[in-house]
Amino acid sequence: MELDGKKAIITGGGRGIGRGIVERFLAEEASVVVLQRSPLEAPLAEQPDVTGIEADLSDPAVLREAVDQAAQQLGGVDVLVNKAGVMFECELEELEPAQWQLMAALNLQAPLFLAQAVVPHMRRRGGGAIISVGSVEGFSANPGHAAYSATKAGIHGMTRALAVDLGADGIRCTAIAPGWIDSDLSEAYLASHPDPAAARAALVGMHPVGRTGRPADVGDLAVFLAGDGARFLSGETIVLDGGRTARLPTPF
């Protein structure tokens, strides 16, 4: 198996994209600790190679303790996946400082200080991989997403900088920039349209591969980036969007 014996910390792994990453890691025989604010739900919590540790990742004071606890549980750390995040959609004039502060804390501050906390553990094992989930909105944006796009662009820049700083320790740093990935929230968004079937068809039509993304698609890429097959890959943000952003809009 690709990740046999690997020990991974995955933030926000209880649902959505994070859950897809966790399930793919477990299928590849990694041992996983999920860091998130809420407890793991069944059936994920019942699997023998996954443990949940509850932590408010927006509070930098708890991050090192959470990582140390996870490392003790796992017996070391080979992989950190920064997935936990939040998004508020609103016009710029309506954006509240508290909304920005929470997005910045979860989407950007937590990944940085989790990386800081995990480095000593990876050094003891001779290296590792830090994978952060950015977004295609780190390159472009939907309306009302100025703050969210800023945090995701920050993830991409942070990834390049960490790759430079940590390469000598054998620690590779990469990011995944997903496009549209199916989730409960995305389904609710489509259902809110006057004609959900037409909205879904239009959305699918934006993707050259002929479908929208699934959490397991992100998990597949995370498995590759965490494995030995990516041992010469660092400092890159990989867009995972089914070709959506590669396609130019029609001129009429």
BAVEXDREN-130678 format. One line per 5 residues: number of its first residue (from 0); for each residue z, y, x of C-alpha. Coordinates in steps of 0.02 Angstrom, whole numbers, always signed. Last residue first. Example, Ala and Ser with C-alpha at 12.3 -4.5 7.8 and 13.67 -1.06 7.14 Angstrom:
1) +357/-53/+684 ~ +390/-225/+615
This chain:
251) -1352/+1749/-1039 ~ -1330/+1737/-851 ~ -1250/+1563/-858 ~ -1082/+1557/-773 ~ -1082/+1490/-595
246) -1008/+1318/-567 ~ -901/+1290/-413 ~ -745/+1346/-508 ~ -761/+1202/-631 ~ -809/+1067/-505
241) -686/+940/-574 ~ -542/+1056/-535 ~ -452/+995/-379 ~ -462/+1135/-250 ~ -391/+1081/-83
236) -282/+1205/+11 ~ -289/+1171/+199 ~ -165/+1198/+340 ~ -164/+1016/+392 ~ -281/+866/+392
231) -287/+758/+549 ~ -163/+626/+483 ~ -245/+623/+311 ~ -276/+434/+312 ~ -95/+412/+365
226) -33/+451/+191 ~ +47/+603/+110 ~ -119/+692/+84 ~ -196/+535/+9 ~ -51/+506/-109
221) -56/+689/-161 ~ -242/+672/-202 ~ -210/+523/-315 ~ -62/+610/-397 ~ -168/+760/-440
216) -291/+645/-527 ~ -144/+553/-606 ~ -93/+713/-695 ~ -262/+716/-783 ~ -406/+836/-763
211) -536/+888/-893 ~ -696/+793/-922 ~ -883/+795/-888 ~ -884/+801/-698 ~ -972/+969/-707
206) -822/+1045/-798 ~ -853/+1197/-908 ~ -921/+1084/-1045 ~ -751/+1002/-1061 ~ -679/+1170/-1110
201) -815/+1205/-1237 ~ -789/+1033/-1315 ~ -602/+1062/-1323 ~ -622/+1231/-1406 ~ -746/+1157/-1531
196) -623/+1019/-1576 ~ -479/+1142/-1589 ~ -570/+1255/-1715 ~ -452/+1398/-1760 ~ -369/+1378/-1589
191) -183/+1335/-1581 ~ -221/+1150/-1554 ~ -302/+1192/-1388 ~ -145/+1280/-1328 ~ -33/+1140/-1391
186) -138/+1015/-1294 ~ -123/+1122/-1139 ~ +66/+1129/-1157 ~ +83/+941/-1182 ~ -23/+913/-1028
181) -204/+891/-973 ~ -244/+972/-806 ~ -358/+1124/-798 ~ -380/+1175/-617 ~ -273/+1105/-478
176) -248/+1191/-310 ~ -170/+1061/-195 ~ -84/+1119/-38 ~ -65/+1053/+140 ~ +64/+1053/+278
171) +69/+921/+416 ~ +231/+895/+512 ~ +209/+817/+685 ~ +339/+935/+758 ~ +206/+1033/+852
166) +117/+1060/+687 ~ +266/+1148/+611 ~ +229/+1333/+639 ~ +40/+1329/+615 ~ +47/+1214/+464
161) +187/+1321/+394 ~ +76/+1475/+402 ~ -71/+1390/+315 ~ +42/+1323/+177 ~ +127/+1491/+153
156) -42/+1572/+122 ~ -86/+1444/-13 ~ +86/+1456/-91 ~ +74/+1646/-93 ~ -90/+1635/-188
151) +9/+1534/-315 ~ +145/+1667/-328 ~ +19/+1808/-350 ~ -78/+1710/-480 ~ +80/+1690/-584
146) +121/+1875/-573 ~ -53/+1933/-622 ~ -78/+1801/-758 ~ -116/+1905/-913 ~ -301/+1867/-911
141) -352/+1712/-811 ~ -359/+1725/-624 ~ -452/+1688/-463 ~ -403/+1614/-294 ~ -218/+1574/-322
136) -268/+1542/-501 ~ -354/+1384/-438 ~ -174/+1329/-420 ~ -38/+1292/-293 ~ +51/+1126/-280
131) +135/+1107/-112 ~ +124/+956/+4 ~ +238/+945/+156 ~ +201/+793/+264 ~ +305/+709/+398
126) +353/+704/+580 ~ +447/+600/+708 ~ +580/+532/+591 ~ +717/+647/+657 ~ +595/+792/+646
121) +568/+753/+463 ~ +754/+771/+424 ~ +766/+934/+521 ~ +613/+1001/+427 ~ +677/+965/+251
116) +786/+1118/+231 ~ +655/+1243/+288 ~ +526/+1161/+177 ~ +646/+1174/+31 ~ +667/+1356/+80
111) +482/+1393/+67 ~ +450/+1287/-87 ~ +598/+1370/-178 ~ +542/+1548/-140 ~ +365/+1526/-203
106) +349/+1451/-377 ~ +531/+1438/-427 ~ +601/+1603/-361 ~ +440/+1702/-383 ~ +422/+1644/-562
101) +605/+1679/-600 ~ +599/+1852/-520 ~ +438/+1897/-608 ~ +509/+1852/-778 ~ +670/+1946/-741
96) +571/+2099/-689 ~ +487/+2101/-861 ~ +298/+2097/-880 ~ +240/+2192/-1035 ~ +135/+2323/-944
91) +52/+2185/-843 ~ -3/+2087/-996 ~ +86/+1924/-1026 ~ +77/+1738/-985 ~ +236/+1670/-907
86) +220/+1523/-787 ~ +348/+1407/-709 ~ +359/+1295/-558 ~ +415/+1127/-488 ~ +279/+1041/-384
81) +334/+1054/-202 ~ +302/+880/-132 ~ +407/+839/+22 ~ +362/+684/+121 ~ +441/+581/+260
76) +625/+603/+221 ~ +772/+497/+279 ~ +885/+359/+214 ~ +829/+391/+36 ~ +997/+435/-41
71) +1053/+527/+116 ~ +890/+623/+120 ~ +910/+668/-64 ~ +1086/+734/-34 ~ +1027/+834/+115
66) +884/+906/+10 ~ +1002/+954/-131 ~ +1126/+1034/-9 ~ +985/+1133/+71 ~ +921/+1194/-96
61) +1084/+1246/-179 ~ +1101/+1424/-113 ~ +918/+1461/-147 ~ +949/+1462/-335 ~ +783/+1446/-427
56) +786/+1260/-388 ~ +929/+1231/-510 ~ +973/+1055/-456 ~ +988/+885/-539 ~ +954/+737/-426
51) +847/+599/-499 ~ +820/+432/-414 ~ +661/+328/-403 ~ +632/+158/-323 ~ +720/+51/-454
46) +629/+117/-609 ~ +747/+153/-753 ~ +741/+342/-735 ~ +553/+339/-764 ~ +571/+245/-929
41) +673/+342/-976 ~ +706/+525/-943 ~ +758/+602/-779 ~ +897/+730/-789 ~ +855/+915/-800
36) +851/+1050/-665 ~ +736/+959/-548 ~ +735/+862/-386 ~ +652/+691/-398 ~ +697/+568/-261
31) +561/+443/-221 ~ +539/+280/-126 ~ +356/+245/-90 ~ +274/+83/-146 ~ +98/+148/-182
26) +132/+130/-369 ~ +290/+231/-343 ~ +191/+372/-264 ~ +65/+367/-407 ~ +204/+377/-536
21) +288/+521/-447 ~ +127/+621/-433 ~ +86/+598/-618 ~ +263/+647/-664 ~ +244/+807/-563
16) +80/+846/-651 ~ +163/+834/-821 ~ +343/+777/-828 ~ +494/+721/-728 ~ +431/+761/-554
11) +484/+942/-547 ~ +517/+930/-361 ~ +462/+775/-265 ~ +562/+712/-116 ~ +479/+565/-30
6) +525/+417/+79 ~ +376/+316/+142 ~ +403/+128/+161 ~ +233/+81/+87 ~ +137/+241/+55
1) -42/+177/+57 ~ +0/+0/+0
